[in-house]
Amino acid sequence: MMSSEQIMKRYPKKADYRAYRFDLPCEDKKVYSTEKEAIEASEARMAEHLGLELAVYQCNVCQSWHLTSVNRS
């Protein structure tokens, strides 16, 4: 019978492929499938948070719609 140490040498752990994965810049953002859906979401969020200004844009990476904050200067 093989010891656990012998087994580990024979069958090493698989590589952690997450370390090699390239993250998309929009991966953690909320995704809207249509411009209308994104506009409705932005209007709802702005109504909840007075003074917040949001804009809607179509992402060049995923082709979906996202929200972004607008700074008034």
C-alpha positions in Angstrom: 0.0 0.0 0.0 1.3 3.5 -0.9 1.6 6.2 1.7 -0.1 9.5 1.2 3.3 11.1 0.5 4.0 8.6 -2.3 0.6 9.3 -3.8 1.1 13.0 -3.8 4.4 12.6 -5.6 2.8 10.4 -8.1 -0.3 12.4 -8.7 0.6 16.1 -8.0 -2.2 18.7 -7.6 -3.6 20.1 -10.8 -2.4 23.6 -11.6 -4.7 26.4 -10.4 -5.8 27.8 -13.8 -7.5 30.8 -12.1 -4.1 32.3 -11.7 -3.7 32.4 -15.5 -7.2 33.6 -16.3 -7.5 37.1 -17.8 -10.3 39.0 -16.2 -12.6 41.1 -18.4 -12.8 44.7 -17.4 -16.6 44.4 -17.2 -16.7 41.0 -15.4 -18.0 42.4 -12.1 -20.4 45.0 -13.5 -24.1 44.6 -13.7 -25.1 43.6 -17.2 -28.3 44.9 -19.0 -29.3 43.2 -22.2 -31.0 46.3 -23.7 -30.4 50.0 -23.6 -34.0 50.5 -22.4 -33.4 48.1 -19.5 -30.3 50.0 -18.5 -32.0 53.3 -18.7 -34.8 52.1 -16.5 -32.3 50.8 -13.9 -30.4 54.0 -13.9 -33.5 56.1 -13.4 -34.5 53.8 -10.5 -31.1 54.1 -8.8 -31.0 57.9 -9.3 -34.5 58.1 -7.7 -33.3 56.1 -4.7 -30.1 58.2 -4.3 -30.7 61.9 -4.8 -27.7 63.7 -6.3 -26.5 60.5 -8.0 -26.1 60.9 -11.8 -25.7 57.8 -13.9 -25.1 57.3 -17.6 -25.7 54.3 -19.8 -23.2 52.9 -22.2 -22.8 49.9 -24.4 -19.6 47.9 -23.6 -17.1 47.3 -26.3 -16.0 44.0 -24.7 -19.3 42.2 -24.0 -21.7 44.2 -26.1 -24.1 44.5 -23.2 -25.2 47.7 -21.4 -23.7 49.0 -18.2 -24.1 52.0 -15.9 -21.4 54.5 -15.0 -21.4 57.4 -12.6 -21.2 61.0 -14.0 -19.2 63.6 -12.1 -20.5 67.1 -12.4 -17.6 69.5 -12.3 
